[in-house]
């Protein structure tokens, strides 16, 4: 699971928000309790 969150963070760092959001959403499909993925999606929503 950490691989999706790490990839999402890397994409976010590269300012590729659309791909980062998709990766964090995929992480939540796999593990709906993933706190970091939820947190980053909330951050992207702002």
Residue pairs with C-beta under 8 A, 6 or more apart in sequence:
1 27
1 30
1 31
1 34
4 23
4 24
4 26
4 27
4 30
4 37
5 24
5 27
5 34
5 36
5 37
5 40
7 23
8 20
8 23
8 24
8 27
8 37
8 40
9 20
9 40
11 17
11 19
11 20
11 23
12 20
12 40
12 44
17 44
20 40
20 44
21 41
21 44
24 37
24 40
24 41
24 44
25 37
25 41
27 34
27 37
28 34
28 37
28 38
28 41
31 37
